[in-house]
Amino acid sequence: MVRAGSPRAGRPDGPAAPSGSRAPLLAVCAGYFMVILDVTVINVAVPVVGRELSASLTGIQWITDGYTLVFAGLLLTGGALGDRLGNRRIFCTGVVVFTLASAGCGLARSAEALITARLVEGLGAALIVPGSLALLQQAYPSPGARSRAFGLWGSMAGIAASAGPLLGGLLVTTVGWRWVFFINLPVGCACLWLTLRHVRASARRPDRPVDWPAQCALIATVALLVAVLNEAGRRGWTDPLILTGAGLCLLTAAAFVLRERLARTPVLPLRLLRSRPMSGGAAIGLLFNFAFYGMIFTASLYFQHQRGLSALRTGIALFPAVAMTMFASVLSGRLARRTGHRPLVVTGMLLGAAGLAGWAAAGPHPDYVLLVGPMMAAGFGTSFALTGSTATVMSAAPDTHSGTASALFNTTRQIGSAAGVALGGSLLAAAAAGFTTGLRTSMAIGAAAYLTAAALALFCIPRKQPRAVSG
C-alpha cells in the first residue's frame, strides 16, 4: 500500500507519456506561453484601453499590475496546493480559470470591470506557473533532459515576449484591443487538452496542509508594495498614505516571516532559504524582471505618448528587445552543459546593465537607432540568465518541494515585474523635469538592478549543479 506522503501517493488519473516524449513539454509550455503572452501583449494595448475606458495613468498601471499583483501574491499558494493536491490537477484548474477570466477581460465595459477580470486572470496564472516547472521536473528526471526542458521553457517566455508587442499592436490596430484577451481562449483550450491527454497525474500529499495565515500575510505584503509604488507618482513619496502603506508592508512581511518560523507545516520552509543557490537565484529573478519589464512598460508609453506611434508601430519598435529573448534561453541551455550556469547568468546581467545604462545616457530625445542596441542587450541578457537561474533554484530543491521552489522563484520574479512597472509609471508621473527625465531615471535604476544581480550570481550560483536541500 502506498503511503499518502510518498511520491506515488494518489491515484493516477491520466496516462503517462513515453520516456523522452516531448508531449509533456508542449503541454506545459502552452500554458506558460499563455501566461507570459498576457504580460507582454497588454503593454502596447493599455494606452488605447485607457483612452477607450477613460482610465487615468494610475488606472493604466492597475490594468497591468492588478494581474501581476495577484499572480505574485498567490504563486506560493499555487505551489503549496500543487504539492498537496497534485500539480497536474492545480495546473489544469489554473488553465480553466485563466481562460474564463480572459473572456471576462475581453467583454469588460469599464476600467473597473477590466481590472477585476485581470485580478482573476492573475489567480489562474498563479495556479499555472508553479505547476509548469514541477511537471517538467516530474516528466524529465535526468539532469540533461531537465536542463534542456528548462531551456525550452525559458525560450517559450522569449517567444511569448517577442510575439506579445507585435501581436498586441496588430490586434489593436485591426480588430480592437478586446482581442488581446480573446486570443487566450483557443490557447487555453489547446493547453487543457494536451495536459489531460499527455501529462501523467502528479503525486498528492494530503498530509501537507496549506498555511493560510502565511498566505494572507504574503498577499497583503505584495498588495501593499504594489499599491505604494503605483500611487506614489500621483500622491508623492512623502504623502502620509504612502508612508503608512510602506510601514504596513514592512509589518506584513515581518508577520509572514514570523508565521513561517512558528508554523508546523510552513508554506515556505525557511530552511530552503538557507540554501544560497535557492535564495540567491530567486533574488536574481526579482532583479532582472524588475529591470526588463519596467523597461518594456515605460518604453511602450514613451513610444506612444512622446513619439506618437500607433500600437502596431510601438510593437515593431519594441521588437528588437523582445526578439532577442526567443533564442537566448535555448542558447544558454546548450552552453550551460559546457560552462555551468554562473558565467552565463553573470554575462546576461552585465549585458542588461549595459543596455539600460546606454538608454539612460542617450539623451532626452535620442534617435530610435540609438535605442535599438540597448533594447537588444537588455532582452538578450535577461533571457540568457533565465535558464541558469531557473535551473539553479529547481536543482537546489528536494523533489517533495518542487512546487514550492517553483512558486518561490516565480513569486520573486513577478514581484520584480510589478515593482518595475509600478516604479516606472510613478517616475514618469512624478518627474518635475518632464516625461523623458522620468524615463531615463527608470532606465538608470534598472541598470543598477542588473548590476546587483550580476554580483549576486558570482556569490550565489555554484560552479557545479547545486545539491538539493534535505526535505
C-alpha positions as CSV (number, residue, x, y, z in Angstrom):
1,M,0.0,0.0,0.0
2,V,1.3,3.5,-0.9
3,R,1.8,6.0,1.9
4,A,-0.1,9.3,1.5
5,G,3.0,11.3,1.6
6,S,5.1,9.2,-0.7
7,P,5.9,10.3,-4.3
8,R,3.5,7.7,-5.6
9,A,0.6,8.8,-3.4
10,G,-2.7,9.4,-5.2
11,R,-4.5,7.5,-7.9
12,P,-3.2,8.2,-11.5
13,D,-6.0,9.9,-13.5
14,G,-4.3,10.1,-16.8
15,P,-1.8,8.2,-19.0
16,A,1.9,8.7,-18.6
17,A,3.8,10.0,-21.6
18,P,6.5,7.7,-23.0
19,S,10.0,8.2,-21.7
20,G,11.7,11.0,-23.7
21,S,8.4,12.2,-25.1
22,R,8.1,15.9,-25.9
23,A,4.3,15.9,-25.3
24,P,4.5,16.9,-21.6
25,L,6.9,19.8,-22.6
26,L,4.5,21.0,-25.3
27,A,1.5,20.8,-22.9
28,V,3.2,22.6,-20.1
29,C,4.8,25.3,-22.3
30,A,1.4,26.0,-23.9
31,G,0.1,27.1,-20.5
32,Y,3.2,29.1,-19.7
33,F,3.2,30.7,-23.1
34,M,-0.4,31.9,-22.5
35,V,0.6,33.5,-19.1
36,I,3.7,35.3,-20.4
37,L,1.9,36.4,-23.6
38,D,-0.7,38.1,-21.4
39,V,2.1,40.0,-19.6
40,T,3.7,41.4,-22.8
41,V,0.7,41.7,-25.1
42,I,-1.0,44.2,-22.9
43,N,1.8,46.7,-22.9
44,V,1.1,48.2,-26.3
45,A,-2.7,47.9,-25.7
46,V,-3.0,49.8,-22.4
47,P,-2.8,53.3,-23.8
48,V,-5.6,52.5,-26.2
49,V,-7.6,50.7,-23.4
50,G,-7.0,53.7,-21.2
51,R,-8.4,56.1,-23.8
52,E,-11.5,54.0,-24.6
53,L,-12.3,53.2,-21.0
54,S,-11.3,56.7,-19.7
55,A,-8.7,55.3,-17.4
56,S,-6.1,57.6,-15.7
57,L,-2.3,56.8,-15.7
58,T,-2.8,55.1,-12.3
59,G,-5.7,53.1,-13.8
60,I,-3.5,52.0,-16.7
61,Q,-0.9,50.9,-14.2
62,W,-3.5,48.9,-12.3
63,I,-4.7,47.2,-15.5
64,T,-1.1,45.9,-15.9
65,D,-0.2,45.5,-12.3
66,G,-3.5,44.1,-10.9
67,Y,-2.8,40.9,-12.8
68,T,0.8,40.8,-11.7
69,L,-0.2,41.6,-8.1
70,V,-2.5,38.6,-7.7
71,F,-0.1,36.5,-9.7
72,A,2.8,37.2,-7.4
73,G,0.8,37.1,-4.2
74,L,-0.8,33.7,-4.9
75,L,2.1,31.9,-6.5
76,L,3.2,30.3,-3.2
77,T,-0.4,29.3,-2.7
78,G,-0.5,27.7,-6.1
79,G,2.8,25.8,-5.3
80,A,1.5,24.6,-2.0
81,L,-1.8,23.4,-3.4
82,G,0.1,21.6,-6.2
83,D,2.3,19.8,-3.7
84,R,-0.8,18.9,-1.6
85,L,-3.4,18.1,-4.3
86,G,-1.2,17.2,-7.3
87,N,0.5,19.6,-9.7
88,R,-1.4,18.4,-12.7
89,R,-4.8,19.0,-11.1
90,I,-3.9,22.5,-10.0
91,F,-2.2,23.3,-13.3
92,C,-5.4,22.3,-15.2
93,T,-7.6,24.3,-12.8
94,G,-5.4,27.4,-13.4
95,V,-5.8,27.0,-17.2
96,V,-9.6,26.9,-16.8
97,V,-9.7,30.0,-14.5
98,F,-7.3,31.9,-16.7
99,T,-9.2,31.1,-19.9
100,L,-12.6,32.2,-18.5
101,A,-11.1,35.3,-17.0
102,S,-9.6,36.2,-20.3
103,A,-13.1,36.1,-21.8
104,G,-14.2,38.4,-19.0
105,C,-11.4,40.9,-19.8
106,G,-12.5,41.0,-23.4
107,L,-16.1,41.6,-22.5
108,A,-15.3,44.4,-19.9
109,R,-17.2,47.7,-20.4
110,S,-15.4,49.8,-17.8
111,A,-11.9,50.1,-16.4
112,E,-13.1,48.7,-13.1
113,A,-14.6,45.6,-14.7
114,L,-11.4,45.1,-16.7
115,I,-9.2,45.4,-13.6
116,T,-11.4,42.9,-11.7
117,A,-11.2,40.4,-14.5
118,R,-7.4,40.9,-14.6
119,L,-7.3,40.1,-10.9
120,V,-9.0,36.7,-11.7
121,E,-6.6,36.2,-14.5
122,G,-3.8,36.6,-12.1
123,L,-5.3,33.9,-9.9
124,G,-5.3,31.5,-12.9
125,A,-1.7,32.4,-13.7
126,A,-0.7,31.7,-10.1
127,L,-2.0,28.2,-10.4
128,I,-0.4,27.5,-13.8
129,V,3.2,28.6,-13.3
130,P,4.3,26.7,-10.2
131,G,2.8,23.5,-11.7
132,S,4.6,24.1,-15.0
133,L,8.1,23.7,-13.6
134,A,7.1,21.0,-11.2
135,L,5.5,19.0,-14.1
136,L,8.7,19.4,-16.1
137,Q,10.8,18.2,-13.2
138,Q,8.5,15.2,-12.9
139,A,8.5,14.4,-16.6
140,Y,12.3,14.7,-17.2
141,P,14.1,13.3,-14.2
142,S,17.6,13.1,-15.8
143,P,19.7,16.3,-15.3
144,G,20.5,16.7,-19.1
145,A,16.9,16.3,-20.2
146,R,15.7,18.5,-17.4
147,S,18.2,21.3,-18.3
148,R,17.0,21.1,-21.9
149,A,13.4,21.2,-20.8
150,F,14.0,24.3,-18.6
151,G,15.8,25.9,-21.5
152,L,12.8,25.4,-23.8
153,W,10.5,26.5,-21.0
154,G,12.6,29.7,-20.8
155,S,12.6,30.1,-24.6
156,M,8.8,29.9,-24.5
157,A,8.8,33.0,-22.4
158,G,11.0,34.6,-25.0
159,I,8.7,33.6,-27.8
160,A,5.7,34.9,-25.9
161,A,7.5,38.1,-25.0
162,S,8.6,38.7,-28.6
163,A,5.2,37.9,-30.1
164,G,3.3,40.0,-27.5
165,P,4.0,43.5,-28.6
166,L,3.7,42.7,-32.3
167,L,0.6,40.6,-31.8
168,G,-0.9,43.2,-29.4
169,G,-0.2,46.0,-31.9
170,L,-1.7,44.1,-34.8
171,L,-4.8,43.1,-32.9
172,V,-5.4,46.6,-31.5
173,T,-4.9,48.2,-34.9
174,T,-7.1,45.7,-36.8
175,V,-9.8,44.1,-34.7
176,G,-9.6,46.1,-31.5
177,W,-8.0,45.7,-28.1
178,R,-10.5,43.2,-26.8
179,W,-8.9,40.5,-29.0
180,V,-5.8,40.9,-27.0
181,F,-7.7,38.8,-24.4
182,F,-9.9,36.7,-26.7
183,I,-6.7,35.3,-28.2
184,N,-6.2,33.3,-25.0
185,L,-9.3,31.3,-25.5
186,P,-8.1,28.8,-28.2
187,V,-4.6,28.6,-26.5
188,G,-6.2,27.7,-23.2
189,C,-8.4,25.1,-24.7
190,A,-5.4,23.5,-26.5
191,C,-3.3,23.6,-23.4
192,L,-6.0,21.8,-21.3
193,W,-6.5,19.1,-23.9
194,L,-2.7,18.5,-24.3
195,T,-2.2,18.3,-20.5
196,L,-5.1,15.9,-19.8
197,R,-4.0,13.7,-22.7
198,H,-0.2,13.6,-22.4
199,V,0.8,14.6,-18.8
200,R,0.5,11.9,-16.1
201,A,-1.1,12.6,-12.8
202,S,1.1,14.1,-10.1
203,A,1.7,12.8,-6.6
204,R,-0.7,14.1,-3.9
205,R,0.4,14.8,-0.4
206,P,-2.7,15.4,1.7
207,D,-0.6,15.4,4.9
208,R,0.7,18.8,3.8
209,P,-1.9,21.5,4.7
210,V,-1.9,25.0,3.2
211,D,-0.7,27.6,5.7
212,W,-3.5,30.2,5.1
213,P,-2.3,32.8,7.7
214,A,1.1,32.9,5.9
215,Q,-0.6,33.2,2.5
216,C,-2.7,36.1,3.7
217,A,0.4,37.9,5.1
218,L,2.2,37.4,1.8
219,I,-0.8,38.6,-0.3
220,A,-1.0,41.7,1.9
221,T,2.7,42.4,1.6
222,V,2.6,42.2,-2.2
223,A,-0.6,44.2,-2.5
224,L,0.7,47.0,-0.2
225,L,4.1,47.1,-2.1
226,V,2.5,47.4,-5.5
227,A,-0.1,49.9,-4.2
228,V,2.5,52.1,-2.7
229,L,4.6,52.1,-5.8
230,N,1.6,52.7,-8.1
231,E,0.2,55.6,-6.1
232,A,3.5,57.3,-5.1
233,G,3.7,59.1,-8.5
234,R,0.2,60.6,-8.1
235,R,0.3,61.4,-4.4
236,G,4.0,62.0,-3.8
237,W,6.6,59.9,-2.0
238,T,6.1,61.7,1.3
239,D,2.3,61.6,1.3
240,P,1.1,60.2,4.7
241,L,-1.0,57.5,3.0
242,I,2.1,56.3,1.1
243,L,4.3,56.3,4.2
244,T,1.5,54.4,6.1
245,G,1.3,51.8,3.3
246,A,5.0,51.3,3.3
247,G,5.0,50.8,7.0
248,L,2.2,48.3,6.8
249,C,4.1,46.5,4.0
250,L,7.1,46.0,6.3
251,L,4.8,44.8,9.1
252,T,3.0,42.2,7.0
253,A,6.4,41.0,5.6
254,A,7.6,40.6,9.2
255,A,4.4,38.7,10.1
256,F,4.9,36.3,7.2
257,V,8.5,35.5,8.3
258,L,7.3,35.1,11.9
259,R,4.5,32.8,10.9
260,E,6.8,30.6,8.8
261,R,9.1,30.3,11.8
262,L,6.3,29.1,14.1
263,A,4.2,27.1,11.6
264,R,4.3,23.3,11.9
265,T,3.9,23.0,8.1
266,P,5.0,26.3,6.6
267,V,4.2,27.2,3.0
268,L,7.8,28.3,2.5
269,P,10.1,26.3,4.9
270,L,12.7,28.8,5.9
271,R,15.4,26.1,5.8
272,L,15.0,26.2,2.0
273,L,16.1,29.8,2.0
274,R,19.3,28.9,3.8
275,S,20.4,27.4,0.5
276,R,22.4,30.1,-1.1
277,P,21.6,28.9,-4.7
278,M,17.9,28.9,-4.0
279,S,17.6,32.3,-2.2
280,G,20.2,33.9,-4.5
281,G,18.6,32.6,-7.7
282,A,15.2,33.9,-6.5
283,A,16.7,37.3,-5.8
284,I,18.3,37.4,-9.2
285,G,14.9,36.6,-10.8
286,L,13.4,39.5,-8.9
287,L,16.0,41.9,-10.1
288,F,16.1,41.1,-13.8
289,N,12.3,41.0,-14.1
290,F,12.2,44.4,-12.3
291,A,14.6,45.9,-14.8
292,F,13.3,44.2,-18.0
293,Y,9.5,44.6,-17.5
294,G,10.0,48.1,-16.2
295,M,11.8,49.0,-19.4
296,I,9.1,47.4,-21.6
297,F,6.3,49.3,-19.8
298,T,8.0,52.7,-19.8
299,A,9.3,52.3,-23.3
300,S,5.8,51.5,-24.6
301,L,4.4,54.6,-23.0
302,Y,7.3,56.6,-24.3
303,F,6.9,55.5,-27.9
304,Q,3.1,56.1,-27.9
305,H,2.8,59.3,-25.8
306,Q,6.1,61.1,-26.7
307,R,6.7,59.9,-30.2
308,G,3.1,59.5,-31.3
309,L,3.5,55.9,-32.6
310,S,0.5,53.7,-33.1
311,A,0.1,50.5,-31.1
312,L,1.3,48.4,-34.1
313,R,4.4,50.7,-34.7
314,T,5.1,50.6,-31.0
315,G,5.1,46.8,-31.1
316,I,7.5,47.0,-34.0
317,A,9.7,49.5,-32.1
318,L,9.9,47.1,-29.1
319,F,10.5,44.0,-31.2
320,P,14.4,44.2,-31.2
321,A,14.3,44.0,-27.4
322,V,11.9,41.0,-27.1
323,A,13.1,39.2,-30.2
324,M,16.4,38.6,-28.6
325,T,14.7,36.6,-25.9
326,M,13.5,34.0,-28.4
327,F,16.8,32.1,-28.7
328,A,18.8,33.4,-25.8
329,S,17.3,30.9,-23.4
330,V,17.9,28.0,-25.7
331,L,21.4,29.1,-26.4
332,S,22.2,29.4,-22.6
333,G,20.6,26.0,-22.1
334,R,23.0,24.5,-24.6
335,L,26.1,26.4,-23.3
336,A,25.4,25.5,-19.7
337,R,26.4,21.9,-20.2
338,R,29.9,23.1,-21.1
339,T,30.3,26.2,-18.9
340,G,27.9,25.8,-16.0
341,H,25.3,28.4,-15.2
342,R,27.3,31.0,-13.3
343,P,29.2,32.6,-16.2
344,L,26.0,32.7,-18.3
345,V,24.0,34.5,-15.7
346,V,26.7,37.0,-14.9
347,T,27.2,37.7,-18.7
348,G,23.5,38.2,-19.2
349,M,23.1,40.6,-16.3
350,L,26.1,42.7,-17.4
351,L,24.7,42.9,-20.9
352,G,21.3,44.0,-19.5
353,A,23.0,46.7,-17.3
354,A,25.0,48.0,-20.3
355,G,21.8,48.2,-22.3
356,L,19.7,50.2,-19.9
357,A,22.7,52.4,-19.0
358,G,23.1,53.1,-22.7
359,W,19.4,54.2,-22.9
360,A,19.8,56.4,-19.8
361,A,22.9,58.0,-21.4
362,A,21.4,58.5,-24.8
363,G,20.0,61.9,-24.0
364,P,16.4,63.3,-23.7
365,H,15.5,62.9,-27.4
366,P,17.6,60.2,-28.9
367,D,17.2,58.9,-32.4
368,Y,15.5,55.5,-32.5
369,V,18.6,53.9,-33.9
370,L,20.5,54.7,-30.7
371,L,17.9,52.8,-28.7
372,V,18.0,49.6,-30.7
373,G,21.3,48.3,-29.3
374,P,20.3,49.0,-25.6
375,M,17.0,47.3,-26.0
376,M,18.5,44.2,-27.7
377,A,21.2,44.0,-25.0
378,A,18.5,44.1,-22.2
379,G,16.3,41.5,-23.9
380,F,19.1,39.1,-24.7
381,G,20.8,39.4,-21.3
382,T,17.5,38.8,-19.3
383,S,16.6,35.7,-21.3
384,F,20.2,34.5,-21.3
385,A,20.2,34.5,-17.5
386,L,16.7,32.9,-17.1
387,T,17.6,29.3,-17.8
388,G,20.6,29.4,-15.4
389,S,18.7,31.0,-12.5
390,T,15.7,28.6,-13.0
391,A,17.9,25.5,-13.1
392,T,19.8,26.7,-10.0
393,V,16.7,27.2,-7.9
394,M,15.0,24.0,-9.0
395,S,18.1,21.8,-8.7
396,A,18.6,23.1,-5.1
397,A,15.1,22.0,-4.1
398,P,14.1,18.5,-2.9
399,D,11.5,16.8,-5.1
400,T,9.0,16.9,-2.3
401,H,9.1,20.8,-2.5
402,S,9.4,21.2,-6.3
403,G,6.1,23.1,-6.4
404,T,7.2,25.4,-3.6
405,A,10.6,26.1,-5.2
406,S,8.9,26.9,-8.5
407,A,6.5,29.2,-6.7
408,L,9.2,30.9,-4.8
409,F,11.2,31.6,-7.9
410,N,8.2,32.9,-9.9
411,T,6.9,34.8,-6.9
412,T,10.0,36.9,-6.7
413,R,10.1,37.3,-10.5
414,Q,6.5,38.6,-10.6
415,I,7.1,40.9,-7.6
416,G,10.0,42.3,-9.6
417,S,7.8,42.8,-12.6
418,A,5.1,44.5,-10.6
419,A,7.6,46.7,-8.8
420,G,9.3,47.6,-12.1
421,V,6.0,48.6,-13.8
422,A,4.8,50.5,-10.7
423,L,8.0,52.4,-10.1
424,G,8.4,53.2,-13.8
425,G,4.9,54.6,-14.0
426,S,5.4,56.6,-10.8
427,L,8.7,58.1,-12.1
428,L,7.0,59.1,-15.3
429,A,4.2,60.7,-13.5
430,A,6.3,62.4,-10.8
431,A,9.3,63.7,-12.8
432,A,9.3,67.5,-12.4
433,A,11.6,68.0,-15.4
434,G,9.3,66.0,-17.7
435,F,8.4,62.6,-19.0
436,T,11.8,61.9,-20.6
437,T,13.6,62.6,-17.3
438,G,11.5,60.1,-15.5
439,L,12.1,57.6,-18.3
440,R,15.9,58.0,-18.1
441,T,15.8,57.7,-14.3
442,S,13.8,54.5,-14.6
443,M,16.4,53.1,-17.0
444,A,19.3,54.0,-14.7
445,I,17.6,52.3,-11.8
446,G,17.0,49.2,-14.0
447,A,20.7,49.2,-14.9
448,A,21.7,49.2,-11.2
449,A,19.3,46.2,-10.6
450,Y,21.1,44.3,-13.4
451,L,24.5,45.0,-11.9
452,T,23.3,43.9,-8.4
453,A,22.0,40.6,-10.0
454,A,25.4,40.0,-11.6
455,A,27.1,40.5,-8.2
456,L,24.7,38.1,-6.6
457,A,25.3,35.5,-9.3
458,L,29.0,35.5,-8.6
459,F,28.3,34.8,-4.9
460,C,25.2,32.5,-5.1
461,I,25.3,30.4,-8.2
462,P,27.7,27.4,-7.8
463,R,30.2,26.4,-10.4
464,K,28.5,22.9,-10.4
465,Q,24.9,21.9,-10.2
466,P,23.7,22.5,-6.5
467,R,22.6,19.6,-4.4
468,A,19.0,19.6,-3.2
469,V,18.3,20.8,0.3
470,S,17.2,17.9,2.5
471,G,13.5,17.6,2.5
